[in-house]
Amino acid sequence: MLVSPERMDATEQKVAAQAQVTRQLRDQREAAARAAVHVEPCENPKTCEAVFQAVTAPALLAGRIAQAELVGAALSKDLGRLRARRDDERGAALIAQTYNQRAREVDTFDRQSYNAVIDATRNAIAALEPHLDSDRSGILTKHTERMKQSIANWRMRSSKALHPPEALQPPGADFGEVTIRR
């Protein structure tokens, strides 16, 4: 079955671009981990926001990396399927088989994506806990509660087999703004 060279090229470019996104996220996580070591207790709303960003960034970026790796793996599978279709003569039967396989993989991808972000958010909450006592403004507690609510929302969406948003990120986090697409 014929697959257009343009589609092959476009998919290869997506695989390469996704690999670059993943590398950038890893670099950001390394920098965030180095910065998180030097966090001082928060004394006012402005410094508490900075503590929130610094302390949660490594864990949340780890979740974004996990998502980016899932996207990269899915794109690589798509590229492999395109190559197989290019070389296969079975036509419509192969397309139906590929469609069914892809539908199952999307469900697995969604479940893995939710798990990655829920685990990362739990780790971010755990990283915040030692700083909660020094927060007189209540900002860190507010962020912790919002992240717990996000986990509950993601669990509900996952249990209903709803597709996750493109970029799962807890409220208040504004680091590593890289769009992750499937």
C-alpha positions in Angstrom: 0.0 0.0 0.0 1.4 3.4 -1.0 2.2 5.9 1.8 3.1 9.4 0.6 6.7 10.5 1.1 5.4 13.8 2.4 3.5 12.0 5.2 6.6 9.9 6.1 8.7 13.0 6.1 6.2 14.9 8.3 6.1 12.1 10.8 9.9 11.8 10.9 10.0 15.5 11.6 7.5 15.2 14.4 9.6 12.4 16.0 12.7 14.6 15.8 10.8 17.6 17.2 9.4 15.6 20.1 12.9 14.3 20.9 14.0 17.9 21.1 11.1 18.8 23.4 12.0 15.9 25.7 15.7 17.0 25.8 14.6 20.6 26.6 12.4 19.4 29.4 15.2 17.2 30.9 17.6 20.3 30.8 14.9 22.4 32.5 14.4 19.7 35.2 18.1 19.5 35.9 18.3 23.3 36.3 15.2 23.3 38.5 16.6 20.5 40.7 19.8 22.6 41.2 17.7 25.7 42.0 15.4 23.8 44.5 18.4 23.0 46.7 18.8 26.7 47.5 15.3 27.5 48.6 14.9 29.7 51.7 11.8 29.8 53.9 9.0 31.9 52.5 8.2 35.1 54.5 5.7 36.9 52.3 3.3 36.1 49.4 5.9 36.9 46.8 8.6 34.7 48.2 6.0 31.9 48.9 5.1 31.9 45.2 8.8 31.6 44.4 9.2 28.7 46.9 6.2 27.0 45.3 7.7 27.3 41.8 11.2 26.3 42.9 10.2 23.3 45.1 7.6 21.8 42.8 9.3 22.3 39.5 11.6 19.3 39.5 8.7 16.8 40.3 6.3 18.4 37.9 8.8 18.6 35.1 9.5 14.9 35.7 5.8 14.3 34.9 6.1 16.5 31.8 9.1 14.4 30.7 7.2 11.2 31.2 4.4 12.6 29.1 6.9 13.8 26.4 8.4 10.3 26.3 4.9 8.8 25.9 4.3 11.1 22.9 7.7 10.3 21.4 7.0 6.5 21.7 3.5 7.0 20.1 5.0 9.0 17.2 7.7 6.3 16.7 5.0 3.6 16.6 3.1 5.7 14.0 6.2 6.0 11.9 6.8 2.3 12.1 3.2 1.7 11.0 3.6 4.0 8.1 6.8 2.2 7.0 5.0 -1.1 7.3 2.0 0.2 5.3 4.4 1.5 2.6 5.8 -1.9 2.2 2.6 -4.0 2.6 0.2 -5.1 -0.2 -2.8 -6.0 2.0 -4.6 -2.7 1.6 -7.9 -2.3 3.4 -7.4 -5.2 5.8 -4.2 -3.7 7.1 -5.8 -0.3 7.5 -8.6 -1.8 9.7 -6.1 -3.8 11.8 -4.0 -0.6 12.2 -7.0 1.4 13.2 -8.1 -1.1 15.9 -4.5 -1.3 17.3 -4.2 2.5 17.3 -7.5 2.8 19.2 -6.2 0.5 22.0 -2.9 2.4 22.1 -4.7 5.7 22.6 -6.5 4.3 25.6 -3.2 3.0 27.1 -1.6 6.4 26.3 -4.3 8.3 28.1 -4.1 6.1 31.1 -0.3 6.4 31.2 -0.5 10.1 30.8 -2.9 10.5 33.7 -0.7 8.2 35.9 2.4 10.2 35.0 0.9 13.6 35.9 -0.8 12.3 39.1 2.4 10.7 40.3 4.4 13.9 39.5 1.8 16.0 41.3 1.9 13.8 44.4 5.7 14.2 44.4 5.3 17.9 44.1 3.0 18.0 47.1 5.5 15.9 49.1 8.2 18.4 48.1 6.1 21.3 49.4 5.2 19.7 52.8 8.5 20.7 54.6 7.8 24.3 53.6 4.2 24.6 54.8 5.1 25.5 58.4 7.1 28.6 57.3 4.3 29.9 55.1 2.4 32.5 57.1 0.5 33.7 54.0 -1.2 30.4 53.3 -0.2 30.4 49.7 1.6 27.1 49.8 -1.3 25.5 51.6 -3.6 26.9 48.9 -1.5 25.5 46.1 -1.3 22.2 47.9 -5.1 22.0 48.1 -5.4 23.0 44.4 -3.0 20.3 43.4 -4.9 17.7 45.5 -8.1 18.9 43.7 -6.4 18.5 40.3 -5.5 14.9 41.2 -9.1 14.2 42.1 -10.3 15.8 38.8 -7.7 13.8 36.8 -8.8 10.5 38.5 -12.4 11.3 37.8 -11.6 12.0 34.1 -9.5 8.9 33.8 -12.2 6.7 35.4 -14.7 8.0 32.8 -12.1 7.3 30.0 -12.0 10.9 29.0 -9.0 12.0 27.1 -6.6 14.2 29.1 -6.0 17.8 28.2 -2.9 18.3 25.9 -0.7 19.7 28.7 -1.6 18.4 32.1 -0.2 20.8 34.7 -1.4 21.6 38.1 -2.8 25.1 38.8 -0.2 27.7 39.7 2.7 26.0 37.9 4.1 28.1 35.1 7.4 26.5 34.3 8.5 24.6 31.2 5.8 25.8 28.9 6.2 23.3 26.1 3.1 22.1 24.3 2.9 18.3 24.3 0.8 16.9 21.4 0.0 13.4 20.3 
